Amino acid sequence: MDRRAFVTGLGALLAAPFDAEAQPQTGKVYRLGLLATAAVPYIDAFRQGLRDLGYVEGRTIVIEYREAYSYELLPVLAKELVGLNPDIIVSVGGSPSARAVSAATKTIPVVFLASDVVAGGLVSNLSRPGGNLTGFEVFTTQLEVKRLEILKGTLPRVSDVALLWNPESATYNPSNPTSQRQHIEAAARTLGIRLRMLEAGDLREIDAVFGVLRRERPDAVLVSSDAMFTSRRQRIVELAMQARIPTMYGWREFVEAGGFHVLWDKSSRSV
């Protein structure tokens, strides 16, 4: 995710409803609810973007920040934020967070960063979302397919790929729970790739998955674009380096954490 583009675009959305009323003489302090899925890496940039727009925490704006390290907590935290009656709610960290907020309020304006927003029922269409929700479509499903294609193009001999997948991310999309997985599996068949789905949702399960990878030695690993994985990127990068298997990540934060494509010669088992 390009954090600069995210902050700039979100700042424009926030500025639109606020500017009409944000006159210095009113003395109004705006209340913003912020719901994040795990420790998303661009919260500091988001706060800086608000400051750049003239919103100073504690003076002109109050940010009610709620962070969920489990998808099960999202509905509870969303209702908690709605109960504070904020002027606007910002949902970051993916579709599960946005769906939780959407279920909690139909009146408070919501700005989201999410994927599959039409298929998942968040908005009616991209050009005219309707209702109280608007935001950014990340096109995660399409990007995941493209990453698999890039992986095959970079390493043409790849035929056995393990996909690190968080099954909990689909739990909170009841209207279309397997669309992303189905698209990736279809792309793998087209590319002649055997795709293994290795499920993990917490650190213990992530460690266990990489234990399997070290034993079974697939040609490459694709880490799906899940907020929980992003929050645990340092550990995932460390494990991928130890396993010495080519690994592709969804976001640049993994590269900033030290991740890169490890080229592994399967015949010699060396890097």
ZIDAHU-V387807 format. One record per backbone hydrogen bond with DSSP energy under -1.0 kcal/mol. CO is the residue of the C=O (numbers start at 1). NH is the residue of the N-H. E is the energy in kcal/mol with one decimal. If there is no record, write none. Layout:
CO,NH,E  CO,NH,E
This chain:
2,6,-2.3  3,7,-2.9  4,8,-2.6  5,9,-2.7  6,10,-2.7  7,11,-2.6  8,12,-1.9  9,13,-1.8  10,14,-2.6  11,15,-2.6  12,16,-1.7  14,18,-1.3  15,19,-2.9  18,21,-1.5  18,22,-2.1  21,23,-3.1  23,26,-1.7  30,62,-3.2  31,87,-2.5  31,88,-1.1  32,64,-3.1  33,90,-3.5  34,66,-2.9  35,92,-2.6  36,68,-2.3  38,40,-1.8  42,46,-2.0  43,47,-2.5  44,48,-2.2  45,49,-2.3  46,50,-1.9  47,51,-2.1  48,52,-2.4  49,53,-1.2  50,55,-2.7  51,54,-1.5  56,59,-2.2  56,60,-2.4  56,61,-1.6  60,30,-2.3  61,58,-2.4  62,32,-3.2  64,34,-3.0  66,36,-2.6  68,38,-2.9  70,73,-1.6  71,74,-1.1  73,77,-2.5  74,78,-2.7  75,79,-2.1  76,80,-1.9  77,81,-2.3  78,82,-2.4  79,83,-2.1  81,84,-1.3  82,85,-1.8  88,33,-2.7  89,111,-2.6  90,35,-2.6  91,113,-1.5  92,37,-1.1  94,98,-1.5  95,99,-2.9  96,100,-1.8  97,101,-2.0  98,102,-2.5  99,103,-2.0  101,105,-1.6  109,89,-2.5  110,134,-2.1  111,91,-2.9  112,136,-2.5  113,94,-1.4  114,138,-2.9  116,120,-2.4  117,122,-1.8  117,123,-1.6  118,121,-1.4  129,124,-1.6  132,110,-2.9  134,112,-2.1  136,114,-2.4  139,143,-2.3  140,144,-2.8  141,145,-1.9  142,146,-2.2  143,147,-2.5  144,148,-1.7  145,149,-2.0  146,150,-2.6  147,151,-2.5  148,152,-2.1  149,153,-2.4  150,154,-2.4  151,155,-2.5  155,158,-2.3  159,194,-3.4  160,219,-1.9  160,220,-1.2  161,196,-2.8  162,222,-3.0  163,198,-2.6  164,224,-2.0  165,200,-2.2  166,169,-1.5  170,173,-1.7  173,176,-1.2  178,182,-2.8  179,183,-2.3  180,184,-2.1  181,185,-2.6  182,186,-2.3  183,187,-2.2  184,188,-2.4  185,189,-2.0  186,190,-2.0  187,191,-1.9  188,193,-3.2  194,161,-2.6  196,163,-3.6  198,165,-2.6  202,206,-2.4  203,207,-2.6  204,208,-2.0  205,209,-2.4  206,210,-2.0  207,211,-1.4  208,212,-1.7  209,213,-2.2  210,214,-2.1  211,215,-1.3  212,216,-2.9  213,217,-2.3  220,162,-2.5  221,248,-2.7  222,164,-2.5  224,226,-1.7  226,230,-2.1  227,231,-2.2  230,233,-1.4  232,236,-2.0  233,237,-2.8  234,238,-2.1  235,239,-2.5  236,240,-2.5  237,241,-2.3  238,242,-2.1  239,243,-2.2  240,244,-1.4  246,221,-2.7  248,223,-2.9  251,254,-1.4  252,256,-2.5  253,257,-1.2  254,259,-2.6  255,258,-1.9  265,269,-1.7  265,270,-1.1  270,265,-2.6
